[in-house]
Amino acid sequence: MRKYETIYVIRPEQEDDKYTEIIEKYKSLIENNGGEITNIDKWGKRRLAYEIAHLKEGFYVVVKFNAEPQVAEELDRVYKISDEIIRHIIVREDE
C-alpha cells in the first residue's frame, strides 16, 4: 500500500450537516475499496485564491490515507464527476 494525501474543495452553499455527509461519502469510498484512512482534517470555509465558477470561497478538506494505486484512480474519477467538488488534488507521499 502507498501513502496518499488528497485535498478537495466542496461548494460553499451546502448546509453544515451536508458537509459531513459529503466527507463521509469519500471516506467510505476509500475504505470500501480497501484503503485505510489515517487522518481527516476539516479546514472549513476559506477564501479561494481566485474565483472558480463564480465562487469566492469553498470548504476545504484534507485526507491522508494508505491504499493501492487503483483506489486513488477511482477517487480521482469520482471527484471529477461530482457536482459538489469544485477542485481536488491527490498526491502520493514519499516513503
C-alpha positions in Angstrom: 0.0 0.0 0.0 1.1 3.5 -0.8 0.6 6.7 1.2 -1.6 9.4 -0.3 -2.9 12.8 0.6 -5.9 14.4 -1.1 -7.2 17.9 -0.7 -10.7 18.7 -2.1 -12.8 21.8 -2.0 -16.6 21.5 -1.6 -19.0 24.1 -2.9 -19.7 26.6 -0.1 -23.5 26.8 -0.4 -24.1 23.4 1.4 -25.7 23.1 4.8 -23.3 22.2 7.7 -24.7 18.6 8.1 -24.3 18.2 4.3 -20.5 18.8 4.6 -20.3 15.8 7.0 -22.4 13.7 4.6 -20.1 14.5 1.6 -16.9 13.9 3.7 -18.3 10.5 4.8 -19.1 9.6 1.2 -15.5 10.0 0.1 -14.2 8.3 3.3 -16.4 5.3 2.7 -15.3 5.2 -1.0 -11.7 4.8 0.1 -12.4 2.3 2.8 -14.8 0.2 0.7 -12.1 -0.2 -2.0 -9.5 -1.5 0.5 -7.9 1.8 1.6 -7.2 2.9 5.1 -7.8 6.5 6.4 -5.1 7.8 8.6 -6.3 11.4 9.1 -9.1 13.7 8.1 -8.6 17.4 8.6 -11.5 19.8 8.0 -10.2 23.3 7.3 -13.7 24.7 6.9 -14.7 27.6 4.7 -11.8 29.6 3.3 -11.5 32.2 0.7 -10.2 30.9 -2.7 -7.0 32.3 -4.2 -9.0 33.0 -7.4 -12.6 32.7 -8.4 -13.7 29.3 -9.6 -17.1 29.2 -11.5 -18.1 32.5 -9.9 -17.4 31.2 -6.4 -15.1 33.1 -4.0 -14.9 30.6 -1.1 -15.0 26.9 -0.5 -15.0 24.2 2.2 -11.5 22.6 2.4 -10.9 19.0 3.5 -7.5 17.3 3.7 -7.5 13.4 3.9 -4.4 11.2 4.4 -4.8 7.6 3.5 -3.0 4.4 2.6 -4.2 2.5 -0.5 -3.4 0.8 -3.7 -3.0 3.0 -6.8 -6.4 1.8 -8.2 -8.1 3.4 -5.2 -6.5 6.8 -5.9 -7.6 6.4 -9.6 -11.2 5.6 -8.6 -11.2 8.5 -6.1 -10.0 10.9 -8.8 -12.7 9.6 -11.3 -15.4 10.2 -8.7 -14.1 13.7 -7.8 -14.3 14.6 -11.5 -17.9 13.6 -12.0 -19.2 15.1 -8.6 -21.0 18.4 -8.7 -20.2 19.3 -5.1 -16.4 19.2 -5.6 -15.0 22.3 -7.3 -11.3 21.4 -7.1 -9.2 18.4 -5.9 -5.7 17.0 -5.9 -4.3 13.6 -5.0 -0.6 13.4 -4.1 1.4 10.4 -3.4 3.6 10.9 -0.3 7.3 9.9 -0.3 8.2 6.9 1.8 
